[in-house]
């Protein structure tokens, strides 16, 4: 991915400096992580685990099951609440694709839970997409990534597109959803390990500054559940990120 120069963008530089200072304890590992850029194209695809012949930097890149693999429905640009393409002042809730380097758009990783689990991960994914499209009127599933109880990471909405997962704070937030209901039980060890791996990669690749629970942005929800929330501060420390909503920098369009 070609990345433009940012010598005249002080706000971006400030965010990156904060990120580097926060991650000083693991700077060497994160520097290697930053080279794993394969997922961030406009075309969904599988990011595969490296074999022994591949470079060590690729070892930090998790395997992401593509939309095609799990059978995602195509984006519906006729959706009642996210129909058409974004137009400032005309269609602010439309499908919004980020322009340029994604590091300039993202600041925060927002953690969610689906609050239900079907027979398996794939069935849960399909139900989540159905609910978001049919019941909420969105063009696609709202999350960028989803993780099942076996630790499998699935591609959701393309990362180059604004998600629909955190009301009023979707722009600039990467949405990751743990599949299941975690109000009273904790995620499986495999699921949590997958969140750590994915979070570490996203933090480095997007130069994120913060991690937050959905409920910190939107007080009317308990998402991602008490048993996840109680672990998020430690996870933020582990990833070299600040914890909470303070790192969110509103950017137009703010939805």
Beta strands, then each sheet from edge to edge (+ up, - down):
strand 1: 64-65
strand 2: 108-113
strand 3: 145-147
strand 4: 153-155
strand 5: 173-178
strand 6: 210-213
strand 7: 242-243
sheet 1: 1+ 4+ 3- 5- 2- 6- 7-
end
